[in-house]
Structures are given as C-alpha cells and as structure tokens.
Amino acid sequence: MKIYYGILAVLLVMAGCAKPETPNGFIDADIFLNPPIEYRSAPFYSLNDKLDTAEVIRQVRGFKEAGFGGSFLHSRGGLLTEYMGSEWWEVMDAAVRTSKEIGINAWFYDEDKWPSGFAGGKIPLVSEDFHARCLTRVEKDEEVDEIDSVLYEDDRYRYIIYKARMGNGWFNGTCYTDLLNSDMVKTFIDSAYAPYLERYRAKIGKTVPGIFTDEPQVSARVSGGKEGSVSFSPVVIDKFKEMHGYDLLPVIPMLFDTIGNYSKVRYDYYQTISRCFEESFARQIGAYCEEMNTIFTGHLNGENTFETTMANSGNSMINYRHMQMPGIDQLGLYYPELNIPRSVSSVANQYGIARRMSESYGISGHNMNFEDRKWLLDWLTINGINFIVPHLTSYSMKGERKRDYPPNFSPAQPYWEYNSLFEDYSARICYVNTIGKYAANLLLIHPLESEYLGIRNNSFNIYSQCMTQLLKSHRNFDLGDEQILSEIAKVENGELVVGEMAYRLLILPGMLVVRSSTLDLLERFHASGGKILVYGYYPGYVDGESNPDAVESLKRISRLVSEDEFVDLLDGLLPAEYALKGVDSENVWTHFRKVDNGGILQLSNTSRLKEVECNLQFAGPVTNPVLWNPEDGASMKLTPGEDGEIKLRFAATQSWIVTFGEASKDADLSVEYRIGGEKTELIRIQNAWEGKRLDPNALTLDFARYSTDNGNSFSDPEPVIGIHRRLTKERYNGSLILQFEPQVADIPENCSLVVEQSHLYNIAVNGKEIRFEGDSYYRDHALRVQDISGTLRRGKNEITLTVNYTAPETGSLNAVKRYGTEIESIYLVGDFGVTAVPSSLPVGRSHKYRDKTLVEKPVYRMERFEISSERSLFDNDLVLQGYPFYAGRFILSNRFNVEKIDPSKRYLLSFPAFESTAVIVRLNGEEFEPMIFSPWEVDITGAIREGENRIEVELVNSLRNLMGPHHHRDGELKKVGPASFTGKAEWPNEGGGEDNWYDLRLKGKATLWRDDYCHIPFGLLGPVVISSIAVL
C-alpha cells in the first residue's frame, strides 16, 4: 500500500496555496465588468444516458455561451454508457479537448452517481472487507444473518456488525463501502482519482482544475442498518482504545441505552468516528490531490445540523481543512441552516483557503427563476462562499432524467439565452468575495460535540439563533471547531489567533459540553484581556463528563448573556466597524473584507418582499467611497452626508458593493449614486393586450389506458409513471400498448407528436401509422418530434404506442437492464390553444408559500384539457387563456397615451404583478436590457414621448408547466425531486406518501397524489404601471 502521508505535515500550511490565488487588494474594474472563468459558475454536467461524443461536444460548447466558466463531468443516474469504459474515456477526451478549445474548465467527478466511495460498483467487488458496515442491536434470541457477525453480547442483547447487502440498484447492483477503512479509500483513490489525474496530468492546473467528491458518509443508514443503528467499522475498535485509553466492547451497550457513564462513552465514540473518517478519507484524498497539484473539492453528507453531521461524518469542519476548495450543498428554494456555509468558510478563513464552493440550486424545481438564484447566491456569498456549482445541466431529459432533482439549467429551458446575464452577476459577486481578507473579529465556539452526549437538548437552535442575531446586527464572525482550536489556536496580545485569523471576542453559544483543552485556551485568552460571552446557558459537561468545578472556573472569566441583551452588550464590548440604520435594516446582511488601506463591503437585502432604505455609517472616516453594481458591472461615486452617513436603497433581493480607500482605486467616478424622490404613478395599462407566442404551444399527455393482452382489454386511464412503477414491481415483460386520448374541440392546422425513444414503438394516431423520421426534437434532443397534421379529429382521439416492454432489473450490474423500458408521457405541440377546465377539488396554500418568504402567486388546479383555437387578445394570465402547458416566449403589445413629458423627471415602467423568468420591453421601437431581477422596472425616459406610445413586452417562462410536477397534493413546491412527481413516501416529499401510491390512487386513498393538475401562472397578473420620479 502506497502511503500518501509524506506531505501531511505541511499540508495544513500549504492549504493556503489553493488555486486560484487571492487577487490584488482592490476591485479591478475590467475584471468586475467581465469576470474570467475562474470566478464563473461551473454546473454539474449530468452525463446520464447513452453518450454520443458529437452531442457532448455540442453541449459543452454551449456552456461558454451561457456564461459558465466550465463544467463538472458528472456520471449520473441514467448513464447507459459503461462507466470508465472505452466509450466513457472517448467522451471525457472530447469534453476536455472542447473545453480547452473554447477556453473553459473541465472538472471531474469521483463517482457514478453518489455518495462517493464505491467507484460505480468497482470497490465492493474487490473485497468484502471494503463493504460498509454499521453497529446494530438485536434481541438475544433473534437469528443473526450469516454475513453479519456478533461483536458483543450482554444478558439481553447481541450487538451485531451489520454488513451492507449486495444487489442495491443505487450502487449499480453492489453496495456502499467503508469510508473509515483507509485501505478501502486507497483503493478508491486508485479507482476513481488516479484514472482521471494520470490520464490528464498535462492539463492539470490548466484546463483541468480538480475533482469533486459528493456526499461521502459513514452513516448507518447507507449501510442498510435498521433504525437506531450506529456508524461503525472494525477499524474503530483499536482507534477507540488508542484515543481514549479503554476498551470499546464492554461499553458498547451505552451507545444504545442511557446506562452507566453513557454520555462519556458516546462523546468518546463520536470523536473516534470523526478522527477515523478524517484520517481515512479527507486527509488521504487531500494529500493525493495536493501531490497531483489538483484541487480536491466537493461536500460531505449531512452538513445541516449537529445530528446529521454526527451521523454522516462525525465532524465536518476537521475534514474541510484537507480540501483545496472545501464545499457545501445548498438545496431547495429557501435559506438552509447557517451552520452549513459558516462551518466551511470559517475553516477556509483560518487555513487561508481562498475558494469555497457550493453545489447550489438543486431540488428547487424547473420554475426556479433568476431572482430565486440571485437570492440564494447573495446569501451564500454573505456567508463566505465564492464558487458556485449549479445543480444541474442534463445531457438528456429522457425518462426519469427529467425528474432528477430539477431545475435543469440547459438549452431545454426557454430562458436559456438570458442565462449569461445571471452568470455575469454571479461571477462578479464571487470575484469580489475573493479580494482581501474577511474581517471577522468574533469567534463562536462550535457546539457540535453537544450532540455526541446523547442528551436531548436545544443546542442547535440556540447556536443558530446566535448567528442570526449577529448577521441581523451586521457583525462578521467565524466558528471555531474544538479539535482545530486544540491544534492550531494560540493567544497573542489579547487576541485568539487561529491560523490566519485573529479574534477579539469569543462566544460559547448553547454548549452542553466543552473540552478541557478549550477551557485552558479560554483561561489564557481571558488573562490576556480577551472577552468571553456565554450565549444561552453554561455547559454542564467537560470532556463528556459532569465537572462542576471546571464550569465554575468558566463562569469566573465569562459573562452569561440572553438573546434580548446580546446585541447591546456586544456593542459595548466590541464596537462595530460600521452600522446600518433604518426601517427593516436587519433584512440587509453584510460581509466585510479588509484590504491594505481600504475595505470592501457586500450588502444584500435578504427579503423577497420588501424594499429597504437605510443609512450606512462607518465607525471612522473613510476615503473615496464607491458603490459597485454587480448587476451591470458599473461603479458610482458615493457622497456621504455631513454626518458621514451614506443613504442606500435596496429593491427586494438587491445587493450593492461598497468600497473605500485603496479598494476603490480602479473605480469610474463619472457617475454619482443618488436616491430619487417619491414615485408618482401616471398610467396603468390595464386594457387588453394583443399577443402571440413565439414557440409551439404544447399539451402534455401523462395519462393513458394500457393493455398487456394485445389490446383485448384496456385499463382505465392511469398516470404513465404509475403504470411503469406497477409493471416494474410485477416484473412484467411482454407486449404493452399505451393508449392516450386527447380531446380536440378545434382541429389545428399544424400539430406534431413528441415521443421519447420513438424507435422502440409502433405508433398510430386514430389508426394511422406514424413513422418518426429525421432528427427534429422539442426542447431536448431526447424528445423526438414528428408532424401529425391532418390526423386529429374533433372529440376524443386515440394515440397508441405499442412496445415490447422489459421491466427494469434494479439490482442488476448491467446498466441497460437496470433501467429497462422507460415509458413516459407524450406531448402534442403546434399551432393551437389549450382550454383548461378548473378542478372541482379544493385548492390549499401551496408548499412554496407556507413560510411567507416569497411573493405569493396564484396556483391553479385543472381537471381536464382540450385543444382549441387560439385567441389574439389577452387580459390576464396566459395559462388561463390557452397556454397551461406552454414553455416558451410570448409577446404582448399595447398602446398608451401621454399628454406631456416633463424634462426634469425620469420615467419608469414597472411590473407590480406578473409571472415570467425574464421580461424584455420595447417602447416605440427601442429595446431595453432584459429584466431578470427586482425591482422589475426599466427607465424609459429616453423613449417615452408625448401622444401615442407603442409598447411590446416579451415574456419568457420555464419548463415547469410542461413537465411538472403536476399532481402533488401540496401544489407548487420548494423542494422537488423524483418522488415529487409521484405519490411515493420518499425525500423530498413531506407529509406521507406510499410506495404503492398508484394502486391506492385507484381507491382514492393515495396521500400525496392528485389526479387533477397543478399549474403556475405565466403572464401579466395586473396592470403595467408608468411612473415619474423627480431627478435630485
């Protein structure tokens, strides 16, 4: 076994050499306007089908046009090309070569799907010793499977080493692996890292920056253990004694019951798990990547809370220091726990690691818009993230792939041509957050180990509350992991120095337990003049055991503080470097970075609902204050008032960058920032609009009758996805006929049929055979199109697809067999309208709007649809006027009159109520820049004229109404995954569900599934408003 520990002694120091290096200490105006690729997002490129090299080349070329700086070549569910086979490497070669030609990066991914560690099934086939295990408990008379083993037994129980079972479809017919076993991880490096890094060694640090690890974990769940099982590997036994000086086996019952000195045993046990995982996985792979001059990036599983961290990695923070670009996972259309980004950015600050990654935007749904992404991005950068990996861009949307935790950021989306506008914004704000050094002077001791004790507590809530208060009061802070503090922290001149950072005030937030090494550090810090606050309550345990004397010593050198007095007390002990004042100013969060003789301050309005106007004042005098706009790359001179205050106005979700001193030296000061006066509404355009679509209309057909007896009998209409689930469960193989029955009121002149894998089917429309010819597709290259004009009739139509169906063999080692015949919805597209009949079932508040953080929009429930003629005038939502499934662009035209233009005023056109991913305005022939963010208004001063004005508004939507999810009980969702399109009880579904939902649906007993359709709006939901504003 080759050992990669030779450079570990210097690895922690060298972590500060992460690539790319920190830029100069000012904002370079040229870089800010057009950031280079190292600051641009690089999406997961989901390689998820039978791969065609020419198609991969075409798609990779599109990444640069979309504003991305590269892509992560990510083997993913649905892949039919052999993983790491000869065709795979042909595709990799083509992707790397093409990336180099067009000047973007090609990153690699260390696994086939996730979690990382099984190398697509190769590792479990090497040795059973490498299979994942967990520790579980059974009654003494319960039979133990022969592949499991008894580790210990007492009078009542046997404590079993439970081994993961082979045949798991997710692990390609194998099982997960033991990441606590360093020999296994070495084999993983040889199988999943070396093939890439050796093959492309000459391109490392150029076209190939690094490799991504995804959700490696040691949780008992992934081993298949029952509820209550504990993370385990045989290597833990010796490591436990080495670290703690006593044997594990006699105290194993204390991991399961609150008996004896259980808190001490559990505390020691999870410290052992943490150390084993760090040394085996993160340290070993980080050292190998350092040796190969490659960036090791990615994220761990279970980063959210103390409980999930303990179960999945033991301790995430100690692992981040071994990654050249440590990262996190931000999921869903909501702010995640602050613990996630703050943990990784704190370690990066302390170890001098310049870049911090977030896999972002996943499970937010196909309708995720640019403002949604901006809202989350700004929150991430405020909390220290500065490299974004959008989740995801799909090679193919065939079958289940279209439901793979959307959104899908690809040309399939109607808004794709505007993606580069957002990516420019994203790159600018990431660039700014690599300049200088984060100005944290507060340190929160991380209370993770309170979870180890196994005592019910509210530690995580108190800790999270403390961080939220700090952010709302515009404070800059880091977290301190106790293991890291024990290794590298020292006291100097009244400050606690942790690597590259120095802190003047320490906070213990909701800690049940503290290490004795931390208490010693606190004593030295206090003796040097440092201030210590205890937020919530004092710890009752030291090193896992009750120690009242040590706690009393802590009380003598610290002050207990409540939530109500916290901010005021903080201001007295450690005055802030700047302050924001004004109504709702707590909604504006900040991130302050220092450069030599200057500073950079990001200010972001976290509210989706409110505009904020506030005053910014620095504690001392500042020179050359400048306001930078990351939306367009411009800079403006700031002129403070006589009191030194700078007045700023923020639209919902808006961010500004303020610089001063040396940080402003490259700014263009020809324009001065001014807040205008009050708006005066002049005109409300509320008459009907002329309209036309620019893309084919669509009707999604996702219900079908089916026959397995050659058409002698058919079922009632059922969801196609449910038919597939039932046939899979029944392991049915044989003839299958799907019969779709669209209703037609008005026969369209032009109509096409869209079918996936059309070559598998015999297809007929009303008895007429249809052959798919050519390579035309709709939205995605997997959705093939054939003209069927002239085959439809009024009333009920029959579209039949006959196929030799093969049920998926989910546990097979063969990918083609694992997926079987993927039957799917079909679509009609063309020149027609779609009339929708509202559902008679009750409509509740959608899941997306329950926490009231987002602007609430209508959500419609529809019962049935029919093809009809199109209208030319529109007075409200387009979904209700013929376009419930439409995915594309739409132009609305109107006229309005202006009596008089006042040259002393500016004129604004705004959209108070609408639903569109992008809005493009044309007024009297002049086209304005596309709008993709709040405040959703455009300055039309130079284009508006007295008399009649002609306006065009182009609206662009997403794939949401075309592809769903349509049938979820909770309507529009904030978390969307494959299960969201079904009625299954599976993450991210909440509130029930059943594996056999398709059968329960027949009895009206499915919990989550509804037969009616859920649609979101598209279009103008209220008048367009023209206002004037005085120029100050």
Residue, then its C-alpha position, 0 to 999 in steps of 0.5 A: m500500500k502506497i502511503y500518501y502521508g509524506i506531505l501531511a505535515v505541511l499540508l495544513v500550511m500549504a492549504g493556503c496555496a489553493k488555486p486560484e490565488t487571492p487577487n490584488g487588494f482592490i476591485d479591478a474594474d475590467i475584471f468586475l465588468n467581465p469576470p474570467i472563468e475562474y470566478r464563473s459558475a461551473p454546473f454539474y454536467s449530468l452525463n446520464d444516458k447513452l453518450d454520443t461524443a458529437e452531442v457532448i461536444r455540442q453541449v459543452r460548447g454551449f456552456k461558454e455561451a451561457g456564461f459558465g466558466g466550465s463544467f463538472l463531468h458528472s456520471r449520473g443516474g441514467l448513464l447507459t454508457e459503461y462507466m470508465g469504459s472505452e466509450w466513457w474515456e472517448v467522451m471525457d477526451a472530447a469534453v476536455r479537448t472542447s473545453k480547452e478549445i473554447g477556453i473553459n474548465a473541465w472538472f471531474y467527478d469521483e463517482d457514478k452517481w453518489p455518495s462517493g466511495f464505491a467507484g460505480g460498483k468497482i470497490p465492493l467487488v474487490s473485497e468484502d472487507f471494503h463493504a460498509r458496515c454499521l453497529t446494530r442491536v438485536e434481541k438475544d434470541e433473534e437469528v443473526d444473518e450469516i454475513d453479519s457477525v456478533l461483536y458483543e453480547d450482554d444478558r439481553y442483547r447481541y450487538i451485531i456488525y451489520k454488513a451492507r447487502m449486495g444487489n442495491g440498484w443505487f450502487n449499480g447492483t453492489c453496495y456502499t463501502d467503508l469510508l473509515n477503512s483507509d485501505m478501502v479509500k486507497t483503493f478508491i483513490d486508485s479507482a476513481y482519482a488516479p484514472y482521471l489525474e494520470r490520464y490528464r496530468a498535462k492539463i492539470g492546473k490548466t484546463v483541468p482544475g480538480i475533482f469533486t467528491d459528493e456526499p461521502q458518509v459513514s452513516a448507518r443508514v447507507s449501510g442498510g442498518k435498521e433504525g437506531s443503528v450506529s456508524f461503525s467499522p472494525v477499524v474503530i475498535d483499536k482507534f477507540k482504545e488508542m484515543h481514549g485509553y479503554d476498551l470499546l466492547p464492554v461499553i458498547p451497550m451505552l451507545f444504545d441505552t442511557i446506562g452507566n457513564y453513557s454520555k462519556v462513552r458516546y462523546d468518546y465514540y463520536q470523536t473516534i468516528s470523526r478522527c477515523f473518517e478524517e484520517s481515512f478519507a479527507r486527509q488521504i484524498g487531500a494529500y493525493c490531490e495536493e501531490m497531483n497539484t489538483i484541487f480536491t473539492g466537493h461536500l460531505n453528507g449531512e452538513n445541516t445540523f449537529e445530528t446529521t453531521m454526527a451521523n454522516s461524518g462525525n465532524s465536518m469542519i476537521n475534514y474541510r481543512h484537507m480540501q483545496m476548495p472545501g464545499i457545501d450543498q445548498l438545496g431547495l428554494y429557501y435559506p438552509e441552516l447557517n451552520i452549513p456555509r459558516s462551518v466551511s468558510s470559517v475553516a477556509n478563513q483560518y487555513g487561508i483557503a481562498r475558494r469555497m464552493s457550493e453545489s447550489y440550486g438543486i431540488s428547487g424545481h424547473n420554475m426556479n427563476f433568476e431572482d430565486r438564484k440571485w437570492l440564494l447566491d447573495w446569501l451564500t456569498i454573505n456567508g463566505i462562499n465564492f464558487i458556485v456549482p449549479h445543480l444541474t445541466s442534463y445531457s438528456m431529459k429522457g425518462e426519469r432524467k427529467r425528474d432528477y432533482p430539477p431545475n435543469f439549467s440547459p438549452a431545454q429551458p426557454y430562458w436559456e439565452y438570458n442565462s449569461l446575464f445571471e452568470d455575469y452577476s454571479a461571477r462578479i459577486c464571487y470575484v469580489n468575495t475573493i479580494g482581501k481578507y474577511a474581517a471577522n473579529l468574533l469567534l463562536i465556539h462550535p457546539l457540535e460535540s453537544e450532540y455526541l452526549g446523547i442528551r436531548n437538548n436545544s443546542f442547535n437552535i440556540y447556536s443558530q439563533c446566535m448567528t442570526q442575531l449577529l448577521k441581523s446586527h451586521r457583525n462578521f464572525d467565524l466558528g471555531d471547531e474544538q479539535i482545530l482550536s486544540e491544534i492550531a489556536k494560540v493567544e497573542n496580545g489579547e487576541l485568539v489567533v487561529g491560523e490566519m485569523a485573529y479574534r477579539l471576542l469569543i462566544l460559547p453559544g448553547m454548549l452542553v459540553v466543552r473540552s478541557s483543552t478549550l477551557d485552558l485556551l479560554e483561561r489564557f485568552h481571558a488573562s490576556g484581556g480577551k472577552i468571553l460571552v456565554y450565549g444561552y446557558y453554561p455547559g454542564y459537561v467537560d470532556g463528556e463528563s459532569n465537572p462542576d468545578a471546571v464550569e465554575s472556573l468558566k463562569r469566573i472569566s465569562r459573562l452569561v448573556s440572553e438573546d434580548e441583551f446580546v446585541d447591546l452588550l456586544d456593542g459595548l464590548l466590541p464596537a462595530e466597524y460600521a452600522l446600518k440604520g433604518v426601517d427593516s435594516e436587519n433584512v440587509w446582511t453584510h460581509f466585510r473584507k479588509v484590504d491594505n488601506g481600504g475595505i470592501l463591503q457586500l450588502s444584500n437585502t435578504s427579503r423577497l418582499k420588501e424594499v429597504e432604505c437605510n443609512l450606512q455609517f462607518a465607525g471612522p472616516v473613510t476615503n473615496p467611497v464607491l458603490w459597485n453594481p454587480e448587476d451591470g458591472a458599473s461603479m458610482k461615486l458615493t457622497p456621504g452626508e455631513d454626518g458621514e452617513i451614506k443613504l442606500r436603497f435596496a429593491a427586494t433581493q438587491s445587493w450593492i458593493v461598497t468600497f473605500g480607500e485603496a479598494s476603490k482605486d480602479a473605480d469610474l467616478s463619472v457617475e454619482y449614486r443618488i436616491g430619487g424622490e417619491k414615485t408618482e404613478l401616471i398610467r396603468i395599462q390595464n386594457a387588453w393586450e394583443g399577443k402571440r407566442l413565439d414557440p409551439n404551444a404544447l399539451t402534455l399527455d401523462f395519462a393513458r389506458y394500457s393493455t398487456d393482452n394485445g389490446n383485448s382489454f384496456s385499463d382505465p386511464e392511469p398516470v404513465i409513471g404509475i403504470h411503469r412503477r406497477l409493471t416494474k414491481e410485477r416484473y412484467n415483460g411482454s407486449l404493452i400498448l399505451q393508449f392516450e386520448p386527447q380531446v380536440a374541440d378545434i382541429p389545428e392546422n399544424c400539430s406534431l407528436v413528441v415521443e421519447q425513444s420513438h424507435l422502440y414503438n409502433i405508433a398510430v394516431n386514430g389508426k394511422e401509422i406514424r413513422f418518426e423520421g429525421d432528427s427534429y426534437y422539442r426542447d431536448h434532443a431526447l424528445r423526438v418530434q414528428d408532424i401529425s397534421g391532418t390526423l386529429r379529429r374533433g372529440k376524443n382521439e386515440i394515440t397508441l404506442t405499442v412496445n415490447y416492454t422489459a421491466p427494469e432489473t434494479g439490482s442488476l450490474n448491467a446498466v441497460k437492464r437496470y433501467g429497462t423500458e422507460i415509458e413516459s408521457i407524450y406531448l402534442v405541440g403546434d399551432f393551437g390553444v389549450t382550454a383548461v377546465p378548473s378542478s372541482l377539488p379544493v385548492g390549499r396554500s401551496h408548499k412554496y408559500r407556507d413560510k411567507t418568504l416569497v411573493e405569493k402567486p396564484v396556483y391553479r388546479m385543472e381537471r381536464f384539457e382540450i385543444s382549441s383555437e387560439r385567441s389574439l387578445f389577452d387580459n390576464d394570465l396566459v395559462l388561463q387563456g390557452y397556454p397551461f402547458y406552454a414553455g416558451r416566449f410570448i409577446l404582448s403589445n399595447r398602446f398608451n397615451v401621454e399628454k406631456i413629458d416633463p424634462s426634469k423627471r425620469y420615467l419608469l415602467s414597472f411590473p407590480a404583478f406578473e409571472s415570467t423568468a425574464v421580461i424584455v420591453r420595447l417602447n416605440g421601437e427601442e429595446f431595453e436590457p432584459m429584466i431578470f431581477s427586482p425591482w422589475e422596472v426599466d427607465i424609459t425616459g429616453a423613449i417615452r414621448e408625448g401622444e401615442n406610445r407603442i409598447e411590446v413586452e416579451l415574456v419568457n417562462s420555464l419548463r415547469n408547466l410542461m413537465g411538472p410536477h403536476h399532481h402533488r397534493d401540496g401544489e407548487l413546491k420548494k423542494v422537488g425531486p423524483a418522488s415529487f412527481t409521484g405519490k411515493a413516501e420518499w425525500p423530498n416529499e413531506g407529509g406521507g406518501e406510499d410506495n404503492w401510491y398508484d394502486l391506492r390512487l385507484k381507491g382514492k386513498a393515495t396521500l400525496w397524489r392528485d389526479d387533477y393538475c397543478h399549474i403556475p401562472f405565466g403572464l401579466l397578473g395586473p396592470v403595467v404601471i408608468s411612473s415619474i420620479a423627480v431627478l435630485 
